[in-house]
Amino acid sequence: MLSDAVKQQIQQAYSQFLNNKGLKARYGQKLMIAEIARTLGGIELNEEGERESRGQVCVVEAGTGTGKTVGYLLPALLIAKALGKKLVVSTATVALQEQVVYKDLPDLKRHSELSFSFTLAKGRGRYVCLSKLDSLLTDVRDGMDPTRPLYEDELPSVDERAVKIYDSMVDALAANRWDGERDSWPDGVENEDWQRVTTDHRQCTGRRCSNVSVCSFFRAREALHTADCIVTNHDLVLSDLALGGGAILPSPEDSIYVFDEGHQLPTKALNHFAHHSRVIGTVRWLDQCNKALGTMLGHISGAGDVDRFAEQLPAALMDCKQRLEELHPTLDALAQEVALDDRQSHYRFPGGLLPDALQLPSVELHRGFDRLADLLEKMLAEVSDSMEDRHCPVPKVDLEQHYPVLGTWQARAEANRELWCSYATPDDKDQVPRARWLTPVEFGSGIDIEVCSSPILAAGTLAKSLWFRCCGAVVTSATLAALGRFDRFQMRAGTPPDSHYAQMPSPFDFSQGILSVPACAVEAGDAVNHTRSLVEHLPELLDPSEATLVLFSSRRQMLDVYDQLPTDWRERTLVQGDKSKQAMLDLHRERVDQGDGSVLFGLASFAEGVDLPGDYCRHVVIAKLPFSVPDDPIEAALAEWIEARGGNAFMEITVPDASLRLVQACGRLLRSETDTGKITLLDRRVVTKRYGKAILNSLPPFKQVIQ
């Protein structure tokens, strides 16, 4: 139970923080601190430091203005230290991650006068790999050497601009002006340029690497052992859990987690445990591996037993290639059905069940890629061991050069093995099924087929690997409850039944905002009529001198409306896709600062996380209720499963999801306690349909004007 000493320490630290900053206590923030302290303070450990109590998960909805970062950091830090555990703060975005590390934690430490240490944890992909950087620059310089004969496919594909960046990186690392982390590179790095000089755990030789003593990634990792608080992101937490927990971050049993932006955790988990592979792309990759194998063996032959496994590799590569080529016509015939229906972009297998023509080939492909992945794993092990063998006849530099290539091959073979395993293995009737589907994608001048598989819920995986293992956890976000209940989040995230759920009151006066459904609004179910209505009435609803955000659920409708607007309105409207999101927001703010009106046309990504306080957004227009895209294969499979169990998917899934997205969209209006403005919803279904009242009641208490 929460000891009086820790309770008093929390209270004193909070008072000290407020006094030093000259702030008054926020009611919602005080309630949040108390709720988290009660939950985490109830954790009981045995003599071995293992949790033996239950009810250790706290789910807190706290809207903008609550001050939720201090609300969770203060009690979680002190209770984690009292229990002898690490506090792992996880966010959904790098931007929030850096805000917590560089702003919120230093601010709390300075003004609360508490003593604690903290550090930032990012994945390998955010750090430069010095070995790959050196190797790339060496290849470039060799390519410039006219005395060295090169085959065409050996010529470096790096342009002069990129070479200058890489040379600058080497100089900055040597002069200790750069820590090797992508986000701290002063000029930013394009993704294509960065991918050439970073690595992942499959390609990294770890402690065997010649550059390990100056490795940016391992230097950053050393701080994790001593820090009281580790700030990371959802993807890295999920990667660590997939490796068994404790491989990258502290083990779940030794951690108290805080998931900020926690509403994104279930979706992140689904993406993490999904499998995808393109048929033609994989066929070509297998062929390229077979052709490149001889050159590779010319450098690493003689390293342990690598030759014994390499001898079997061509047959394994060609077996997988042949089976994919034989299966392609069957998959292509199914994918052709998508081309005949412009409303769909995927072919989904109903109930996740495969036709007989796919069942046996899937089993054979699983076996083929299983053999291939196993051979590559054994070759990797031989190369890895040889790097530590002083008597190995192969130079270590050659082993280090080819280890990442083998690691990439093995990772891709393993990904295909997992995909085809999910197709070859029927779902257990007592468990939640998987969604399985095909997506036609452009590939050169033709079409490739992406074969996909994903769980329809992340609940089981998160429950098993996270919630029931962790010492304690807090999940917080501005939007966790749907229709006033946490049922939706619990179903998708799998939080234990004995978790604590709470909604914190907002400090905002929502009567300063008006929610309007005007008489001109029509039902958005009829897309043609709805678009025509938007084109006709938007100009009369908008103030040309005002800053407005117009949110659409469909890119096609957004572009159709824009194209049909009068010229003067098109000139003051910025459309998502024409520029980057940040460039659009910067130009929008610039126009407002100059005293001009500005209109932003945006999709779902503008309905969440966009902060336009005050005059930067006085009017939010929501074109239609944000129901999920009809052809989303995971959502369709989830709805199908609910219906098969006797449920009502529309009321259990579609309406709560739309309600949550609508709350997020409405949250773009009031961003501070002094903001005022208006929200206009141009979808009359919120009035005419029986679910409309429940959706309206779930919104913040704006003044409602329904005509």
N, C-alpha and C positions, 0 to 999 in steps of 0.2 A: 504494500500500500504506500501511497505518497506520504513520506515522512514530513513531520512539521518543519524540520530544518530545510528540506528542499522546497517546501511550499513557501516558507518565509524568504528563501533566497530568490525564488521567482518573483515574488511580490516586491522585494527590495530592488531587484534589478530593473523591473518594469518602472517603478517610481523614479529610480535614478535616471533611466533613459528618458522619460518624459520631462523631468525637471531640467536635465542638461540641454535638452533640445527646445525647451520652452513650449511644450505641447500639452494639450489636455487629453485625458484618456478617452478613447473611442469606445462606445458601449459594445459594439460588435467585436472589436479587438479583445476587449476584456473577457467577453464570453468565450471567444475562441481559445484564448490562453487557458481559461479554466477547463474547457471541455477536453482539450488535448492533455492538460496536466492530469485530469481525472483518469483518462484512458491509459496513458503511459505510466502514470503513477501507480496504477493497479497491477502492473507486471510483477510477478513473483518469480525469483530464480532459486534453483536448488544450489547445493554446495559446489557443484561443478560449473555454475554460472549458466545453466540451461533454463530456459523459460518453462515453468510448470503450470502457469495460469492460462486462462483463455480470455477472450474479449480484448485482445491487444491491438485491434485495428480501429482507427478513428477516421470517419469520413465527414468532412466539413465543407459545406458550400459557403463561400464568403465572397460577396460581390465586390466590384470595384469600389475603392474608398475605405474598405474595412481595415486595410493595413495588415493583410494576411501574412506577409513575409515575416514581420516581427512577431505576429500572432503565433506562428509555428516555430520559428527559430528559438525564441527565448525559452519556452518550456521544454522543447525537445532537446536542446543543447544541454541544459542542466540535468534533466532526467537521464539522458544517455550517459553523461559523465558519472552520475551517481550509480548507475547500473554497471559501469565499466564496459560500455558498448560504444561503437562508432556511430555517429550520426551521418547518414547518407542522404543528401538532399538531391533529388532528381527532378529535372525540368524537361519540357518537351522541345525546347528550342535553345540554340547556342546563345541567342541574345539574352534570354532570361537567366541562363546559366551564368553568363558573365556579369549580369547585373547583380546577382546574388553574391558573387565572389568579389567583385571590385567596388560595389557600392553598399549593399545591404549589410553584409557581415562586418566589414570595417566600421560602418556607421554604428551598428549595434555594439561592437566591442569597445569602441571609443566612448560612447555615451552611457552605456550600462556599467562600464568599468569591470566587466567580467573578464576572466582570463581563460582563453581557449585559442586553439590553433585550427586553421582550415586550409584546404588546398583544392585545386581544380583537377578533375579527372576527365580526360577525353580519350577516345579510342585511338588506336595506332594510325588510323587513316587521317587524323588531324595533324600528325607529325611527319616531318621529312625523314626519309630513310637515307642516311649518308652513304651507305653502300650503293644504293640504286643511283643516287646523285653522282657519285664518283664514276660508276660504271657507264652511265649515260654520257657524261662529258668525255670519258675516254673513247667511247664509240664514235662520238662526234668528231673528235680530233683525229682518230684513225681514218675516218671517212674523208677527212680533208688531206690525208697523206697520199700524194700521187704515186708513191712507191709501193703502196700496199694494195694488192688486188682484192676487190670485193665483188661478191655476187650482188645482183640487183636488190634482192630481198634483204641484204645485210646493210644496205645504205641507211644511214640514220634519217629518220623522218621528222627531225626537229628543226624548225626554222631559226633564223638568226636572232629574232626577237626573243624566243624562248631560251636560247643559249645564253643571252645576256642576263636573263633572270636567274638562270641556274648558276652562272658565274658569280652573280651578286650574292646569292644564297651562300655559296662556299665562303666568300670573303666575309660575310656577316657572321657566319658561324665561327670562323677562325678568329675574328676580332671580338667574339663574345658580345656582339651587338644584337643577336637574334637567338631566341631559345628553340628554334626549329619548329615552332607551332604555326600552322597555317593562318589562324586568325590573328596572329600578332605580326605577320608580314606586312610592312607598312603600306605597300601599294596594292595589296590584294593579289590573288592568283586565280586565273581562269581554271575551271575544273579540268580541262584537258591537259593543261600544263602541270597541274598538281598531281594528277593520277600517275604520271610517269615517274615521280620521285617519292611516292609514299608506298606503304606496304600494308599487309594484314597478317594475322597470326599464322596463316598457312605458308606465307612466303618468308616470314621472318626467321632467321636462324638463331635468334635469341642470344643467349650467353656465349654461343660459339662464334658469333660474328666478330670480325677483326675490329669493328668500330664500336663495340658494345660499351667501352669505357666513356665514349663521348656521345652515345645515343640519346637523342632528345627525348624519345619515348620512355626509356628506362630511367633517365634522370627524373622525369616528371613522376614516374611510378614510385620512386624511393620515398617521396613525401607522404604517400598514402599510409605508411606504417606508423608514422608519428602524429598525424593530424587527428584532432578530435572530430572535425567535421569535413566530409568529402562532398564536394559539389560536382554532380555529374549529370547525365541525361538518361531518358528512358531507354534509348537504344542500347547504351552501354550496360545498364542494369540487366536488360533482357538478354544481352549477349553473355554476360557473366552467369546468369541463371541457366542458360542453355548449355554452358560448359560445366554445370554442376554446382555453381555458386562458390565464391571464394577464389576463382581463378584470376580474376582481374581486380575486383573489389573485395572488401571483407566479406566473409561468409554471411548468409542471411541470419544464421543463429547468433552472430556477433554484431548484428546491425539493427539500428532503428532507422527506418526509411521515412522520408517525407517526399511524397509525389506531388509537386506543384504542377499546375495544369494537368491534374490527374484525370480529367475527363478524356484525355487522349491516350491514356495507358492501354485500354482494351484494344483500340485500333492499332496502336503500335505493336502490341503483342500479336495480333492477327497477321500483320505484315511480316513480322519476324518469323512466324512459324508457317508461312505460306511457301509453296514451291512453284517455280516457273522454269520453263526451258523451251527454246525455239528449235523446231525440228531441223530446218535447212541449215540454220546457223550452227547447230551442234554437229550435223553431218560434215560441214566444211571444217569445223574445228578438229574433229577426229582425223580427218584427212591431213590437215596441216601438222598435227602432232606426229603422225606416222612419218611424214616427210622430214620433219625436224629431228626425229629421234637419232638418225645416223650421225648428224653433226654433233648433237649433244654427247653421244657415246664416244665420239672422237676426243672429247675433252675429259670425261669422267670415267671412262672404262678402266677397270682395275680398282675402283673404290669399293672395298669390301666385296659383297656378293651382288653388287648392282647389276653385273652382266647377266647373272642367272635369271633375274626377274625381268630384265630388259628384253631378253630373248623371247619371252612370252607376250611382250607388250603389243607387237604388231598384230598378232592374231586377235587379241582382246579388243584393240581399237577397231579393226575391220569388222569384227563380229557385231559390235554396237552400231557401227555405221550401216552395215547391211540390214540389220533389223529395223532401224529407223527408216531407211529408204523403202523397205517393204511395207511399213505401216503408213507411210505418208499419203498414198492415194485414199486410204480409208478415212484418215483425218481430214484430208482436203475435201472429200465429199461432204462430210459433216459441216465443215467451215463454209462451204458454198451456200448452205442454207441461210447463213447470216447475210450474205450478199444480196439475197432475194428479199430481205426484210430490213428496210432502212431505219426501223425503230430499234433494232438490236445491233450491238457491236460484239456480242459474244454468243457462242453456242454452249449452252449449259446442259449437262447431263441431269435430267430430272431425278430427284432423290439422290443424286450423286452416284447413281448406278450406271455401270458401263454396259454397252451392248456386247453380245457374245464375240463379235469380231474384234473387240479391243481387249478382252479379258486375258486370253493366252499371250498375245504379243506383249502386253504390259508385264506379265510374269517373266517372260523371256528377257525383256529389256532390263528389268530389275536385276535379274541374275547376271546379265552381261555387264552392266555398270558396276555391280557389286564386285565382280572379278577384276574389272579395270581399276576401280578405286583401291582395292586391296593390293594389287601389284604396285601401283604408284605409291601407296603408303609404305610398302616395304622398301621400294627404291629410295624414298625420302629418308627412311630410317638408316639405310646403309650410307647414304651421303652424309647425313647428320653425324653418325658415329665416326665416319672417316675424317671429318673435320677435326676431331680430337685425337686421331691416331697419328702419332709422330712418324710412324713407319709407312704411312700410306704413300704409294708412289705418285698419286695424283696431287698436283699443287693445290693448296688450300684456296687460292684465289679462284681457281676454276670451279671448285666445289661450291664456293660462295656465290659464284656467278650463276650457276645452274640450279641451285637449290630453290630459289624463288620461282623459277619456271616450272619445276616439278611440283612445287606447292600449289601453283595456280592450276595446273592440270589436275592434280588430286582433288582440289576444292570443287572444280567444275564436274569431275566425274562423280564425286560424292553428292553434289546437288542433284544431278540426274538420277543417281541411285535413289535418293530420298523421294524425288518426284514419282518415279515409276513404282517405287514401293507403295506409295500412297494410292496409286492406281491399281496395283496388283492385289492389294489387301482389302477385302470387303470390310465395310464398317460394321462394328458390333451393334446389334439391334438395340441393346440397352444403353448405348452411348450416343452422344450428339454426333451426327454425321458430318462428313466433310463436303465442301462444295468442289465440284470438278467441272472445268469448262475449257473451251478452246477460244482463242482470240486471233483472228487474222491480223497480221501486221505487215506494213510495207517493208520490203527487203530488196534493196537495189531497184531493179526495174520490175520486180515481181512481188509475190506475196509469200510470207513465211507464216507458219502456224505456231502460236505460243500455247503450249500445253500447261495448264494451271491447276493447282490444288491448294485448298486452304481450309482450316477449321472454320466453322461458321460462328463459333463462340470461343473466346480465349479463357473463359471462366475456369475450366478444368485445369488447364496448364498453369494459370496464375495461382489458383488455390493450392495446387500441389507443390509448385516450386518456390512460391513466394509467401503467400499469406500464412500458411500453416507452419512454415519454417522460420520466418523472421521473428526476432525478439519483440518487435513492435513496428507499427506503421501508421502514418497519417497520410490521407489522401485529401487534397484540397483543390478547389477551382471555383470560379465564379458561376459555373454551370455544371452541376452534378445531378440535381433533382429534375425530373421531368413530370409535368402535371402535378407538381408539389410533392412527389414521392421519389424515393431512391430505388424503387424496384428495377427500373431500367438499368441503372449502374450496377446493381448487385447481380443481375442476370448476365451482363456482359463482362464484368470484371471478376466475378466469383468470390467476392468478399464474404467472409464467414458469416453465418446467421447471427452470431453474438457480437458482431461489430457495432460500434457506436456511430449513430448518424445524427447530424445537426445542421441546421441552416442558420447562419448568422444574419441579424438584421443589417440592412444597408444604411449608411449615414446619409444617403441622398434623399432629398425631398422630391419624390417622383411626381408630385402635383405640378412641378415646374416643367413637366413634359406633357404633351398632348398626343394621344393615340387616336388617329382618325381613320375611319373607313368611309370615304365619301360616297355620295349617291351615284357617281359615275363608275364606281368599281363594279366589275362583272366577275362572274365565276371563271377562275383560271383553268378549269378543266377543259374548256374549249380553247385550244391554243391559238387558233386563227383569230377568233373574235376577241380574245384577250389582248393579243398583240395589237390589233386594230384599235382597241380602246386605249391602250397605253400611248400609242402614237398620237391619238387625237387629244387626250386629256393631260398628258405630262406637261406640255408647255404652259397650260393654264394653271397647273398645280404648283409649279416651281416659281420661285422669286429669282429673277435674273441677277439680282445684286447679292444673293445669299450663297453660302457654301452648302451643297447638297450631296448626299451619298445615295445613289440609286442601286439597289441590290437585286440581281436577277438569279434565278435558279437554272437558267439555260443559256449557254453561250449563243446558240442560234437566235433565240428571242432577243437577247441583248443587242446583237449586231443588226437584226432586222429592225428593231426600234430605232437604233441610232441612224441607220441608213435612210429612214423615212422622216426623221425630224427636220424642221426648217433649218436653213443654213445657219442662221444666227445662233441657234441652240447647239448645233454640231460644233461650232467654233469654240464654244465655252465648255464643251464636254470632253473629258478624258476617258478613254475606253480601255479596260483591262486587256492586255495583250499587245497594245501598240508600243508600250514602254514597259520597263521593269516596274514591279510594284512600288519599290522605293522611289524611283524616278517620277512616277505618277504622283505619289504623295508629296514629294518635294515641290513639284510644279504647282500642285493644288494649293499648298501653303503659300507659295510665292505669290500666286494670284490674289489670294485673300489678303496677304500682307500689303499688297498694292491697292487694296480697296475694291477689287473686282469680284464679281461672282464667279463661282466655279462649280462644275458638276462632275462627279466621279461615277462612272458606270462600272460596277464590279460584280464578281461572282462570289462563291462561298468563301474564298480566302479573304475577301474584304469584309465578310460578316463576322469575322473573329480575329481578335488581336490587333485591329487597326485603332490607333489612338488619335482622335482628332478633337481635342477639347475646345470649348468656347466657340469663337467665330469660325473655326475651321470646319465645323459641322453643326448647322442649325436645323437641318431637315434631313431625315432619313426616309427614303421611299422604298418600300418592300413590294416588289412586283407581284409576288405570289407566295402562298404558304410553302415553305421549303421542304416539301416531301422529297424523299430520296429518289435518285434516278431509277426509273423502272427496270433498266437492264443490268443493274449492279448484280453480279452473279452471287456474291456472298449474301447480300440482303435478300435476294430472291430465294436462295436455298434456305435461309433462316425462316423466312415467311412460310415456305413450303413445309418445313419441319414442324412449325407451330400449328399449322392447319391440320397436318396429319395426326397430331396429338389431341385434336379437338378444340384447339384454341382459335382466337380471332386475331390473325396476324396484323390486320389493319389497326385495330384498337390497341393491341399489345406492343406493336413495334412501330408501325408507320406514324401513328398520331403522336406518341411520346417523343419519337425522334424529331418530328417536325416541330413540336412544341419547344424542344431544347434548342433547335437551330433558330427558331423565331426569337427566343429570349436572347440568344447571342447576337442576333442582328439588331434587336432593339437596344442592346447594350452599347451600340456605337454612338448613341445620342448623348446621354449624360455621362461625362467623363470626369467631372469634378462637382463639388457641392454647389457651385454657383452657376452651373450650366443650365440653359433653358433651350427649348426647341420643340420640334414636332416630328412625329412618326406617322407616315401615311401608308396604310396597307391597302393595296389595290387588288384584293382578292375577296369577293363577296362570300366565298364559301365559309369564311369564319363567322358569318351571320346566318347563312341559310342551312348549313349542315349541322347535324346533331352533335358532332364533335367540336364544333366551333366555340361553344360556350366554355368547354373545358380548357381549350387552348387560350382563350381570352383571360380566363381566371388564373392561368398559370403565369401570366405576364406581371411585371412589376406594376404597382398601383398608379399608373399614369391616369390623367384625366381622359376618359374615353368619350369620343364624339363619333357616334355611329349614325349615319344618315340612311 
